[in-house]
Amino acid sequence: MCISQVKSRREYEPGSNGTKVIRVVGSTNSKNLIGILLVSIAFGLAARAVGSAGRPFLDFFESLCEVTIRLVRVFLLLTPGGVCFMIAGAVMGVSDIAGEFSKVGKFVLTVTAGIAVLFIMDLLIYFIIARRNPFKFLPHTIKAWFISFATTSPIVSLPEMLQGCDDYGIRPAISRFVCPIATAMKSDGPAVFISCACMFVAQMELSPVPATTVVVIWLLTSVSVLAIPHIPSASIIISITILNSAGVATKSTAYLYAIDWLLDRFRAGVHSISTMYGAAMINDRRSWIRKDLQSSDPYDETVVEDK
């Protein structure tokens, strides 16, 4: 599935009395990622709607997903050598190497600042909605943060998330429901990285970046982060897919592999923290839930203390 995107460029034609600017309108072909996502969603909903008749269809794609992830994990073992050659190929065509790496440093700073803003917003939202001191809960998230930072996978730190929630006094029925779902589906940290990475590459390849490209990147990032697999460097693959859909060359994505090992740890860490704050927020505001849903559960005995 492909899409033809209208693209304009300016050409400068020197004349006797000055330089004349000519605007040339053309088109560029790229992958129709939006169409692929919409068709995939439609087929998924239809397969669920037909019930047992659609089970083989779903089983096939679940098996295909597992096989693909296994292949990706094997290919990741070759990442160090491949990244070395990719960076070498990107650097060889650059005259100002110091300037290029300065841009990469600014990109790292931008992503780190975005993740820091996300962390601060988690604290503010918890303070506003739960009406409690967010810093009293923060020490209970340290273990989960360290494990996520070390393994680059929030799923690995799920037991520590549950333990931290129990130590704080969050009801087990809430933490056992919220933490696994949020860990599997929430991608706030990767969303920060993907949006910044796409804009970074677009600014490297295009000058200036058209407004339509910015809108396409924003839309595709918003949709793509809902289905990011929890494997290392998955955000870079999504970024390349989005750039291809937006009609942006992906040559400069080689720089992303050089610093992804660090940024992947930052976004995995903030992912685990925001997940635990979400569980704490729901626990503190459980009075908003309907009374018929607050049944006495023998497993649900822990009550958070007033802090």
N, C-alpha and C positions, 0 to 999 in steps of 0.2 A: 504494500500500500504506500503510495507516494502522493505528494502534494506539490503543486507549483505555486511558489510564493512570489509576489510582485516585489521588485527591488529596484531602487533608483540609485544612481551614482553620478557624481559630478566630474566632468572632464574639463581640463583647462587647455584652451587653444590660444597660443600666443599670436598676437596681431601686431600691426605696425603702430597702433596708437595705445596698446595696452593688452591685457590678458582677458579673453572672453571665456566666461564660464558657461558650459553647456550641460544641461541636465539630461541624462540618458536613462530611460525607463526600460528595464528588462525583467527577467524572471530567473528564479533559481529553484531547482528541484531538491526536495528533502523528504524525509520519511514523515508520514502522517501519523504521528504518535497519538494524537487526540482521537483519531478514528479507530486506531487499534485498541485503545483503552475502552472506548464506548462500545465497540463490537464485543470485546471480551466481557465487559460487564453485562451486556445483553444476553450473551450465551450463558454466562453463569447464572443469571436470574432465571432464564428459561429452563436450564437443567435442573435447578432446584424446584421449579414449579411443576415439572412433570413427575416428580417423586422418584420411585424406584426405577423407572425406565431411564432416567438420566444418571443413575449411579455409575454405570460403566464409563460414561463420558467424563464424569468428575474424577473417577479413579484413574483414568488414563492421564489426565493433566496433573493430578497429584503425583503420580509416579514419574511423569516427565519432569516435574519441578524438582523432585528428590534427585533424579539422575543428573539434572543440570547443575544443581548445587554441588553434588559430589565432583563433577568435572571441574567446576570453578575452583573448588578447594585444591584439587590436584594442580591446576594451572597456577594457583597462587604460590606454589612452591618454587616456580620459576620466576617469580616477580623480581627478586633482586637483580638478576642478570638482565631481564627485559627492561626494567626501569633504568638501569645504567645506560643501555644503548639508546633508549628513548630520549633521555636527558641529553646524551651526547649529540644525538641528531638534531635536537632543538637548539642546542647551544652553538653548534658549528655554523649555523646560518645567521648568527647574531654578531654584530660588530661591537656593541657595547654590552659586554657580559656583566659588568658591575651594575649597570642600570637595570638589566633584566632580573638579576637576583634581588635588587632593591625592590622591584615590583612584587616579587614573590614574598619578600619580608613584609611588605605592606598588606599583602593578601592574608598572610598568617595573622597579622595584628588585627585585621578587620574581622576575620572569623572568630578569633579569641574574644574580641570586644562584643561581637554578637552573642556568643555563648554566655559571656558574663552578664549581658543585659537580660538574656533569657533566665539566668539564675536569679537575678534581682527581681524580675517580674514574678517568678514563682513565690519568692518570699512576700512580695507585696500583695499578690492575689490571696495567698493564705492568710495574711494579716487582715485583709479587708473582708473576706468571706467568713473565715473561721473566727475572727476577732480574738486571736491568741497571739502570743509572742512567737514568731517563727524561729527565733534563734534557740529556743529551748528544745525544739525538735531536731535541729541541725546536727547535734552530736550523734544522734541515732542513725544518721545517714552516712557517716564517715566510712564504715566498713564496706557498705555496698558501693560507695564511690571508689574506694581503692581497688576493689576487685574488678569493677567495670573499667577503671583506668588501666589496670594491668592486662586484662584479657581482651579489651576493646569490644566486649559483648555484654550488654545489660542482662541477657538471659542467664548467664553464668552467675551473676550476682543476685538472682531471684531469691535463693534461700536467705541471704543476708538481709535483703529487703524485708522479707517476712519476719525475720528475727528482730530487726530494728523496729518494725511496727508493733510487734508484741511487747518489746521492752518499753515502748512509749505508752502502751495501753490502748492501742487501736483494736477494735473488735476483730477477732480472727475471721468472722464471716465476711467482713468488709475487705480486709487486707488480702485474703485468699481469692477474692473475686476481682478486686481492682488491679492489684499488682501484676498478675499474669496477663490480663487483657491489655493493660497499658503498656507493658513491656513488649508485647507482640505487635501492637498496632500503632503506638504513639511514636512519632519520628520528628520531634521538635528540633533536636540537635542536628540530625542530618539535613533538615530543611534549611537551617541556617547555612550549613556548609555548601549544599547544592546551589542555592541561590547566589551565594557569593562566588562560588567557583565558576558558574556559568557567566556571570557578569565579568569576572576577571578575564576569562578566555575571550569573551566577546570584545572587551576593551583592547586586548592584545591583538586581535585579528581585524577588528573594525574600528574605524575612527572617523566620525563619532558613531556610537551605537544607536541605530534607529529606534524610535519609540515602539514600533511594532515588534521588534525583537525583544524588547524589555517585557512587553505584555505577554508574548508567547512564553518566555522563560518563566514568568510569574505563574501563568496558568498551568503549565506543565509541571512545575515544581509542586504546586498545591495538590495536584492529582497524583503525581508519582510517589510522593512520600507516604502515601497510604499503603503502598505495597513494596516497601524496601525489605529485602531479606537481611537477616542478621548475620552477615558474613563480612569479613574484613574487606575494605575498599569497595563495598557495594555502592556507596554514594558516588564514587567516581564513575562507575559504569552508568548509573542513572544520569549523571551530569553529561557524559558523552552522548547518551541517547537524546537528551533534551537539546543539546547543541546541534546535533544532526537534524532534529526536527525544526529547529529555528533557522537552519541554513547557515550555521557558523562553522568555520573550519576548526577541527579539533587537534591541530598540530601542537598547540601550546598546552594541551592537557598533560603533556609529559612532565611539566613542572609540578603538577598536583601530586604525582606519585612520590616525589621526593619528600614532601612534608605531610603526606596523609597519615603516616604512622603516628605523628604527634596529635594532629587535629582529630583523628579518629578516637583517640583516648579521651580528649576533652569532651567531645559530644557524647560519648558513651557514659562518661561520668555524670554529666548534667542530666542525661536521660534517666538514670537511676534515681537521682535526687528528686527530679520533678515527679516521677512516678510515686515515690513515697509521700511527697507533699500532697499529691492528689488523693491518696488513700486517707491521709490525716484530715484533709479538708472534708471529704465525704463523711468521715466518722464524726467530726465535730458538728457538722450540719445535718446529722441524721434525723433531727427533729422535723426537717422539711419533708421527710418521706412519709407516705401515708401510714396511718396507724395499723392498717391490716397487714402491712409488710414488715412491721416490727414485732414479729411473733417471737416467743421465747424459744430460742434454739439452745439445746444443751451444749453445742459446740461453741456458742457465742456467749461467753461468760465474762470476757474482759471488758471493762469500762474505763475509758480514759479519765484520768483525774483532771480536775480543774487546775490549769497551770497558768 
